Amino acid sequence: SSVPNTENATAVAKQYSKHPHLAGSLEDYHDALSILEFIQTELTWIDVYYPYLNTPLDRSLDILDGTGSPIWSADLREDGNAGDEDAAKYRDYIPPWHGLSAHGEGQGHLVYVNYGAYEDYEEVIALGQNLTGKVVIARYGGLFRGLKIQRAEELGAAAILIYSDPRDDGFVTVENNYVPYPNGPARNPTSVQRGSAMYLSSYPGDPTTPGKPAYDKAKREEAKNIPRIPSLPISWANAERLLKEIGDVYTEVGPNGNRKLSGKASEKEVKVVNHVDGKITPIWNTMAAIPGHVRDEVVIVGCHRDAWVLGAADPVSGTVALLEIVRGLGTLLRNGWKPLRTILIASWDAEEYGLIGSTEYGEDFAEWISEHAVAYLNVDVSSAGSRWDAVASPSLAHLIRRTAMDVPHPSEEGKTLWDAKEDEGPFKPGSDFTVFLQRLGIASSDQGFAGTPYDAPYHYHSIYDSFQWQEVYADPGFKKHVAIAQHLGLLVLRLTDSIVIPLNTTQYALELDGYLDRSVVLTILIICDLNILPCRVESLLPSLEAEREILTVQTAFSTLRQYIAQLQDISILLDSEKQEAEQHFKELLEQMPSFPSSTFIVTTEFIRAAKRVSRANRKLFLFERGFIDEGGIKDREWYRHLGVAPGKWLGEVFYFLFWPDCTDFVILPPIGYGATTFPALTEAITIDKNLTAAIFESGRLVKLLEQMIESLRV
């Protein structure tokens, strides 16, 4: 039968999603060995690292009366409905908690902060609410959970609760007469989203060894990217009861149709207990390599293996795709194929705690990866809904689109995978590409089928992320699993076996104009907001009539724009060079006799042609490295990519703006797990509101672009 296929996909999904496999657990270790055995190449191994992890002990959540006695206690459990056999079996196996959450207790009046985004906290503070000593309650969504906790901690909160709100589930809700899972498609009201509490925008990986691999005997330091206040994830069923203690969490409707937060606190206090067991814990990355003819150019493909509980979507659906690719490569190898470039396959561990397995590998082998990696292709959740999403470095965008148009649509005959798309865009942080792209500068991609407002809500990180939910609602027949495996496998082969690596540096260079446009707009907003001078916004790219300080900013941005244009010009010349180099090499290949041949002699011309192709390829795959600055991004130096990185608050705060001296216009709201383009420059403008710092960051980008221009010259 063909590879990949739905029979294999279903079997692998069953094998790995019918039991819990938390990072560092015995089940996780057995899965690492199982994948090692499955791959069965001559070069397979397991890399072991020793990060700091924690697991739950006891937890409680109580509403207290005036004497401090509990009058209501949350159950803090998922119901484990017998309609889903696996969920019922493992109901209490891994209790709901936040990985790397703080050990401790917190007590105070309850305050609702919507999504817990930076601007939500600012709105509550503006209403006169002091969050010191309060217990904050926020709903999931909008941004990474760790940053909800981080901002609560900064504002003096005693603890924070985070819940899944059915308002974010789209159309398929109990309110719209859908039955809850497992008897229907709506969200089970007792489901709880586990997840990492790490402050991911500070740095990922082992909290105690930032920038260095977490060896067994590694020198460790105090963790700076995990919380100091306790937190608990809770169900909608529990949250609904708690919110009644506050009463009206919203007041009037705002000018843009948005409801205003009330900022009210509950009359009664709430007590939160979160006791955890933290220790250095071994984790296991299962690795395999297929050596190519060109051994110093390496295509890396990976998926994490660990899950909070069963993880049928996250990450087993991705593991299915990865192992189907392995199966396909094995078939090719048995038929005599050998890849042009080397392929490295990775099953990462401890991604759920904070991208730990991949980050430790990237920190361990940074020099080798930077020297040899052509691209990193990631898959995590390949099936959780109906819409195909692909995100990638701009240099990979054309290849992803071309390949998607060669893959059949999983359910609609006559259509392609591209028809199920949401276009590629800047990276969202939160999976194993982070260390490769945002620290080492490796062109990277990620993809999968995500939910839409009309899909059955995905029970993210719940016991109900199960094989049954996947089989009944996410991907009946497992055809989406196969589509992702086909697309990812074709990407691997095209990056591996193309004579000239199919990376488009010109597309990337053209994207940079948009990055700078955004910085210009943000600068105008900050200037107007700070009342530095009256200004007029005639378009999204206005000219600035300004005093000396503003003219300096204008000059800095103008210089940056000039270097972007130069990079575009030099990249277009490289496009011509790589095409000519490939054409000449192919012509010489066609003149070669069939092998074996005792009369064939490698000519000097052939060697020169091969070296010409090699030089072009090296310029292509080193292009992304050009954005790496060893100084990193201010306040979070682990991130070194000055082109794109997770925003400090994973999506900046933008509004509809109306100022007396500025024409009103719209800026889009923040992306949930959002990326920031030109991150150091953007944050100098939006967070520090420091034009001098913005000029400095613009200068850093100019220096990088100057070096990139020289490196691309042919």
RADATA-V605537 format. One record per backbone hydrogen bond with DSSP energy under -0.5 kcal/mol. NH is the residue of the N-H (numbers start at 1). CO is the residue of the C=O. E is the energy in kcal/mol with one decimal. If there is no record, write none. Layout:
nh=NH co=CO e=E
nh=NH co=CO e=E
This chain:
nh=9 co=5 e=-2.1
nh=10 co=6 e=-2.6
nh=11 co=7 e=-2.1
nh=12 co=8 e=-2.6
nh=13 co=9 e=-2.3
nh=14 co=10 e=-2.2
nh=15 co=11 e=-2.2
nh=16 co=12 e=-2.0
nh=17 co=13 e=-1.5
nh=18 co=14 e=-0.8
nh=21 co=309 e=-1.4
nh=25 co=22 e=-2.2
nh=29 co=25 e=-1.9
nh=30 co=26 e=-2.4
nh=31 co=27 e=-2.2
nh=32 co=28 e=-2.0
nh=33 co=29 e=-2.0
nh=34 co=30 e=-2.3
nh=35 co=31 e=-2.5
nh=36 co=32 e=-1.9
nh=37 co=33 e=-2.4
nh=38 co=34 e=-2.1
nh=39 co=35 e=-2.3
nh=40 co=36 e=-1.6
nh=43 co=289 e=-0.5
nh=44 co=42 e=-0.8
nh=45 co=287 e=-2.4
nh=47 co=285 e=-2.5
nh=49 co=283 e=-1.5
nh=50 co=214 e=-3.5
nh=51 co=281 e=-0.8
nh=53 co=51 e=-0.6
nh=53 co=279 e=-2.4
nh=55 co=277 e=-1.6
nh=57 co=275 e=-2.8
nh=60 co=273 e=-1.8
nh=62 co=271 e=-2.2
nh=63 co=72 e=-2.6
nh=64 co=269 e=-2.8
nh=65 co=69 e=-2.6
nh=68 co=65 e=-2.0
nh=71 co=63 e=-3.3
nh=72 co=63 e=-1.2
nh=74 co=61 e=-2.8
nh=84 co=81 e=-2.1
nh=85 co=83 e=-0.5
nh=88 co=84 e=-2.5
nh=89 co=85 e=-2.2
nh=90 co=86 e=-2.1
nh=91 co=88 e=-0.9
nh=93 co=90 e=-1.2
nh=94 co=90 e=-0.6
nh=99 co=97 e=-0.6
nh=99 co=195 e=-1.6
nh=101 co=98 e=-1.9
nh=102 co=229 e=-0.7
nh=104 co=274 e=-2.7
nh=106 co=272 e=-2.6
nh=108 co=270 e=-2.1
nh=110 co=268 e=-0.7
nh=111 co=135 e=-2.2
nh=112 co=264 e=-0.7
nh=113 co=137 e=-2.2
nh=116 co=113 e=-2.6
nh=121 co=117 e=-2.2
nh=122 co=118 e=-2.0
nh=123 co=119 e=-2.1
nh=124 co=120 e=-2.0
nh=125 co=121 e=-2.4
nh=126 co=122 e=-2.4
nh=127 co=123 e=-1.0
nh=128 co=125 e=-2.1
nh=129 co=124 e=-1.7
nh=131 co=129 e=-0.6
nh=133 co=156 e=-2.9
nh=134 co=131 e=-2.1
nh=135 co=109 e=-2.7
nh=136 co=134 e=-0.6
nh=136 co=159 e=-2.5
nh=137 co=111 e=-2.5
nh=138 co=161 e=-2.7
nh=139 co=114 e=-3.0
nh=140 co=163 e=-3.1
nh=143 co=141 e=-0.6
nh=147 co=144 e=-1.3
nh=148 co=144 e=-0.9
nh=148 co=145 e=-0.6
nh=149 co=145 e=-1.7
nh=150 co=146 e=-2.3
nh=151 co=147 e=-2.1
nh=152 co=148 e=-1.6
nh=153 co=149 e=-2.5
nh=154 co=150 e=-2.4
nh=155 co=151 e=-1.6
nh=156 co=153 e=-1.7
nh=157 co=152 e=-2.5
nh=158 co=134 e=-3.1
nh=159 co=134 e=-1.1
nh=160 co=230 e=-1.6
nh=161 co=136 e=-2.8
nh=162 co=232 e=-2.1
nh=163 co=138 e=-1.9
nh=164 co=234 e=-0.7
nh=165 co=163 e=-0.6
nh=168 co=165 e=-2.3
nh=169 co=166 e=-1.8
nh=171 co=453 e=-2.8
nh=172 co=169 e=-0.7
nh=172 co=453 e=-0.8
nh=173 co=171 e=-1.7
nh=176 co=173 e=-0.6
nh=177 co=174 e=-2.3
nh=178 co=173 e=-2.1
nh=181 co=186 e=-2.6
nh=183 co=180 e=-1.2
nh=184 co=180 e=-0.6
nh=186 co=179 e=-2.1
nh=189 co=187 e=-0.5
nh=191 co=188 e=-2.1
nh=194 co=192 e=-0.9
nh=194 co=461 e=-1.7
nh=195 co=97 e=-0.9
nh=197 co=99 e=-3.0
nh=199 co=225 e=-3.7
nh=200 co=198 e=-1.7
nh=202 co=199 e=-1.9
nh=203 co=199 e=-1.1
nh=205 co=354 e=-3.0
nh=209 co=206 e=-1.1
nh=212 co=209 e=-2.0
nh=215 co=213 e=-1.8
nh=218 co=215 e=-1.4
nh=221 co=208 e=-2.1
nh=224 co=207 e=-0.6
nh=230 co=158 e=-0.6
nh=232 co=160 e=-1.7
nh=234 co=162 e=-2.7
nh=236 co=189 e=-0.5
nh=237 co=189 e=-2.2
nh=239 co=235 e=-2.5
nh=240 co=236 e=-2.9
nh=241 co=237 e=-0.9
nh=242 co=238 e=-1.9
nh=243 co=239 e=-2.8
nh=244 co=240 e=-0.9
nh=245 co=242 e=-1.6
nh=246 co=242 e=-0.5
nh=246 co=243 e=-1.0
nh=247 co=243 e=-1.8
nh=248 co=246 e=-0.6
nh=249 co=247 e=-0.8
nh=251 co=260 e=-2.9
nh=254 co=258 e=-4.9
nh=257 co=254 e=-1.8
nh=260 co=252 e=-2.5
nh=262 co=249 e=-2.4
nh=266 co=110 e=-2.0
nh=267 co=245 e=-0.8
nh=270 co=108 e=-2.8
nh=271 co=62 e=-2.7
nh=272 co=106 e=-3.4
nh=273 co=60 e=-2.7
nh=274 co=104 e=-2.8
nh=275 co=58 e=-2.6
nh=276 co=274 e=-0.5
nh=277 co=55 e=-3.0
nh=278 co=276 e=-0.6
nh=279 co=53 e=-2.7
nh=281 co=51 e=-3.0
nh=283 co=49 e=-2.3
nh=285 co=47 e=-2.7
nh=286 co=284 e=-0.6
nh=286 co=347 e=-2.0
nh=287 co=45 e=-3.2
nh=287 co=285 e=-0.6
nh=288 co=345 e=-2.0
nh=289 co=43 e=-2.4
nh=290 co=343 e=-2.7
nh=291 co=289 e=-0.5
nh=293 co=339 e=-2.0
nh=294 co=340 e=-4.1
nh=295 co=293 e=-0.9
nh=297 co=294 e=-1.0
nh=298 co=372 e=-2.6
nh=299 co=342 e=-2.7
nh=300 co=298 e=-0.5
nh=300 co=375 e=-2.6
nh=301 co=344 e=-2.5
nh=302 co=377 e=-2.3
nh=303 co=346 e=-1.8
nh=305 co=348 e=-3.1
nh=306 co=348 e=-0.6
nh=307 co=21 e=-2.0
nh=312 co=465 e=-2.3
nh=315 co=313 e=-0.7
nh=316 co=311 e=-2.5
nh=317 co=312 e=-0.7
nh=317 co=313 e=-0.5
nh=318 co=315 e=-1.0
nh=318 co=380 e=-0.9
nh=319 co=315 e=-2.5
nh=320 co=316 e=-2.7
nh=321 co=317 e=-1.4
nh=322 co=318 e=-2.5
nh=323 co=319 e=-2.8
nh=324 co=320 e=-2.1
nh=325 co=321 e=-1.9
nh=326 co=322 e=-2.1
nh=327 co=323 e=-2.3
nh=328 co=324 e=-2.2
nh=329 co=325 e=-2.8
nh=330 co=326 e=-2.5
nh=331 co=327 e=-1.9
nh=332 co=328 e=-2.0
nh=333 co=329 e=-2.6
nh=334 co=330 e=-2.3
nh=335 co=331 e=-1.0
nh=335 co=332 e=-0.5
nh=336 co=333 e=-1.8
nh=337 co=332 e=-2.3
nh=341 co=496 e=-0.7
nh=342 co=294 e=-1.0
nh=342 co=297 e=-1.9
nh=343 co=290 e=-2.1
nh=344 co=299 e=-2.7
nh=345 co=288 e=-3.3
nh=346 co=301 e=-2.1
nh=347 co=286 e=-2.9
nh=348 co=303 e=-1.5
nh=348 co=346 e=-0.6
nh=354 co=350 e=-0.5
nh=354 co=351 e=-1.4
nh=355 co=351 e=-3.1
nh=356 co=350 e=-2.0
nh=357 co=349 e=-1.8
nh=359 co=355 e=-1.7
nh=360 co=356 e=-2.9
nh=361 co=357 e=-1.9
nh=362 co=358 e=-2.7
nh=363 co=359 e=-2.6
nh=364 co=360 e=-2.1
nh=365 co=361 e=-2.6
nh=366 co=363 e=-0.5
nh=369 co=365 e=-2.7
nh=370 co=366 e=-2.6
nh=371 co=367 e=-1.6
nh=372 co=368 e=-1.9
nh=373 co=369 e=-2.7
nh=374 co=298 e=-3.5
nh=375 co=298 e=-0.8
nh=376 co=443 e=-2.6
nh=377 co=300 e=-2.9
nh=378 co=376 e=-0.5
nh=378 co=445 e=-2.6
nh=379 co=302 e=-1.8
nh=380 co=447 e=-0.7
nh=382 co=380 e=-0.8
nh=384 co=449 e=-1.7
nh=387 co=450 e=-2.5
nh=388 co=420 e=-3.9
nh=389 co=387 e=-0.5
nh=389 co=448 e=-3.1
nh=390 co=422 e=-1.1
nh=391 co=446 e=-2.5
nh=392 co=425 e=-1.1
nh=393 co=444 e=-2.4
nh=396 co=393 e=-2.4
nh=397 co=393 e=-0.5
nh=397 co=394 e=-1.1
nh=400 co=396 e=-2.5
nh=401 co=397 e=-2.3
nh=402 co=398 e=-2.7
nh=403 co=399 e=-2.4
nh=404 co=400 e=-2.4
nh=405 co=401 e=-1.8
nh=406 co=403 e=-1.4
nh=407 co=404 e=-0.9
nh=409 co=415 e=-2.4
nh=413 co=411 e=-0.6
nh=415 co=412 e=-1.6
nh=417 co=404 e=-0.9
nh=417 co=407 e=-2.8
nh=418 co=404 e=-1.1
nh=419 co=416 e=-1.2
nh=420 co=417 e=-1.8
nh=421 co=418 e=-1.3
nh=422 co=388 e=-0.7
nh=429 co=673 e=-0.6
nh=434 co=431 e=-1.8
nh=437 co=433 e=-2.9
nh=438 co=434 e=-2.3
nh=439 co=435 e=-0.9
nh=440 co=435 e=-1.5
nh=441 co=437 e=-0.8
nh=442 co=436 e=-2.5
nh=443 co=441 e=-0.5
nh=445 co=376 e=-1.6
nh=446 co=391 e=-2.4
nh=447 co=378 e=-0.5
nh=448 co=389 e=-1.9
nh=449 co=382 e=-1.7
nh=450 co=387 e=-3.5
nh=450 co=448 e=-0.6
nh=455 co=452 e=-2.0
nh=459 co=457 e=-0.5
nh=460 co=458 e=-2.1
nh=462 co=459 e=-1.7
nh=465 co=462 e=-1.7
nh=466 co=464 e=-1.9
nh=470 co=466 e=-2.3
nh=471 co=467 e=-2.8
nh=472 co=468 e=-2.6
nh=473 co=469 e=-2.6
nh=474 co=469 e=-1.6
nh=475 co=470 e=-3.3
nh=478 co=475 e=-2.5
nh=479 co=476 e=-0.5
nh=482 co=478 e=-1.2
nh=483 co=479 e=-2.2
nh=484 co=480 e=-2.4
nh=485 co=481 e=-2.1
nh=486 co=482 e=-2.8
nh=487 co=483 e=-2.5
nh=488 co=484 e=-3.0
nh=489 co=485 e=-2.6
nh=490 co=486 e=-2.3
nh=491 co=487 e=-2.2
nh=492 co=488 e=-2.4
nh=493 co=489 e=-2.3
nh=494 co=490 e=-2.7
nh=495 co=491 e=-2.5
nh=496 co=492 e=-2.1
nh=497 co=493 e=-3.2
nh=498 co=494 e=-1.1
nh=501 co=499 e=-0.5
nh=503 co=501 e=-2.5
nh=504 co=395 e=-2.7
nh=505 co=503 e=-0.9
nh=508 co=504 e=-1.4
nh=509 co=505 e=-2.7
nh=510 co=506 e=-2.5
nh=511 co=507 e=-1.7
nh=512 co=508 e=-1.1
nh=513 co=510 e=-1.0
nh=514 co=510 e=-0.6
nh=514 co=511 e=-0.8
nh=515 co=511 e=-1.5
nh=516 co=512 e=-2.3
nh=517 co=513 e=-2.6
nh=518 co=514 e=-1.9
nh=519 co=515 e=-1.5
nh=520 co=516 e=-2.4
nh=521 co=517 e=-2.3
nh=522 co=518 e=-2.5
nh=523 co=519 e=-2.1
nh=524 co=520 e=-2.0
nh=525 co=521 e=-2.2
nh=526 co=522 e=-2.4
nh=527 co=523 e=-2.6
nh=528 co=524 e=-2.5
nh=529 co=525 e=-2.7
nh=530 co=526 e=-2.5
nh=531 co=528 e=-0.9
nh=532 co=527 e=-1.9
nh=538 co=536 e=-0.8
nh=542 co=539 e=-0.5
nh=545 co=543 e=-0.6
nh=546 co=544 e=-0.9
nh=551 co=547 e=-2.4
nh=552 co=548 e=-1.9
nh=553 co=549 e=-1.6
nh=554 co=550 e=-2.6
nh=555 co=551 e=-2.6
nh=556 co=552 e=-2.4
nh=557 co=553 e=-2.7
nh=558 co=554 e=-2.5
nh=559 co=555 e=-2.4
nh=560 co=556 e=-2.1
nh=561 co=557 e=-2.6
nh=562 co=558 e=-2.1
nh=563 co=559 e=-2.0
nh=564 co=560 e=-2.1
nh=565 co=561 e=-2.1
nh=566 co=562 e=-2.1
nh=567 co=563 e=-2.3
nh=568 co=564 e=-2.2
nh=569 co=565 e=-2.2
nh=570 co=566 e=-2.6
nh=571 co=567 e=-2.1
nh=572 co=568 e=-1.9
nh=573 co=569 e=-1.6
nh=574 co=570 e=-1.7
nh=575 co=571 e=-2.1
nh=576 co=572 e=-1.6
nh=577 co=573 e=-2.2
nh=578 co=574 e=-2.9
nh=579 co=575 e=-1.7
nh=580 co=576 e=-2.4
nh=581 co=577 e=-2.8
nh=582 co=578 e=-2.2
nh=583 co=579 e=-2.4
nh=584 co=580 e=-2.5
nh=585 co=581 e=-2.1
nh=586 co=582 e=-2.5
nh=587 co=583 e=-2.0
nh=588 co=584 e=-1.9
nh=589 co=585 e=-2.2
nh=590 co=586 e=-2.2
nh=591 co=587 e=-0.8
nh=591 co=588 e=-0.5
nh=592 co=589 e=-1.4
nh=600 co=597 e=-0.5
nh=603 co=601 e=-0.5
nh=607 co=603 e=-2.0
nh=608 co=604 e=-2.5
nh=609 co=605 e=-2.4
nh=610 co=606 e=-2.5
nh=611 co=607 e=-2.4
nh=612 co=608 e=-2.1
nh=613 co=609 e=-2.1
nh=614 co=610 e=-2.4
nh=615 co=611 e=-2.5
nh=616 co=612 e=-2.0
nh=617 co=613 e=-2.7
nh=618 co=614 e=-2.3
nh=619 co=615 e=-1.9
nh=620 co=616 e=-1.9
nh=621 co=617 e=-2.6
nh=622 co=618 e=-1.6
nh=623 co=619 e=-0.5
nh=623 co=620 e=-0.9
nh=626 co=622 e=-0.8
nh=626 co=623 e=-1.4
nh=627 co=624 e=-1.7
nh=628 co=625 e=-2.2
nh=629 co=640 e=-2.4
nh=632 co=629 e=-2.2
nh=633 co=636 e=-0.7
nh=633 co=639 e=-1.6
nh=636 co=633 e=-2.2
nh=639 co=636 e=-1.6
nh=640 co=438 e=-2.1
nh=640 co=638 e=-0.5
nh=641 co=438 e=-1.5
nh=642 co=627 e=-2.8
nh=642 co=640 e=-0.7
nh=645 co=676 e=-1.8
nh=647 co=674 e=-1.1
nh=650 co=647 e=-2.2
nh=654 co=652 e=-0.6
nh=657 co=655 e=-0.5
nh=657 co=665 e=-1.4
nh=659 co=662 e=-0.8
nh=662 co=659 e=-1.2
nh=665 co=657 e=-0.7
nh=667 co=655 e=-0.6
nh=674 co=650 e=-1.2
nh=674 co=671 e=-1.2
nh=676 co=645 e=-3.4
nh=678 co=643 e=-2.7
nh=679 co=676 e=-0.6
nh=682 co=678 e=-3.1
nh=683 co=679 e=-2.6
nh=684 co=680 e=-1.5
nh=685 co=681 e=-1.5
nh=686 co=682 e=-3.2
nh=687 co=683 e=-1.4
nh=688 co=683 e=-2.5
nh=690 co=684 e=-2.7
nh=691 co=689 e=-0.6
nh=694 co=690 e=-2.0
nh=695 co=691 e=-2.3
nh=696 co=692 e=-2.0
nh=697 co=693 e=-2.6
nh=698 co=694 e=-2.4
nh=699 co=695 e=-2.0
nh=700 co=696 e=-1.9
nh=701 co=697 e=-2.0
nh=702 co=698 e=-2.1
nh=703 co=699 e=-2.2
nh=704 co=700 e=-2.0
nh=705 co=701 e=-2.8
nh=706 co=702 e=-2.5
nh=707 co=703 e=-1.9
nh=708 co=704 e=-2.4
nh=709 co=705 e=-2.6
nh=710 co=706 e=-1.8
nh=711 co=707 e=-2.2
nh=712 co=708 e=-1.5
nh=713 co=709 e=-0.7
nh=713 co=710 e=-0.7
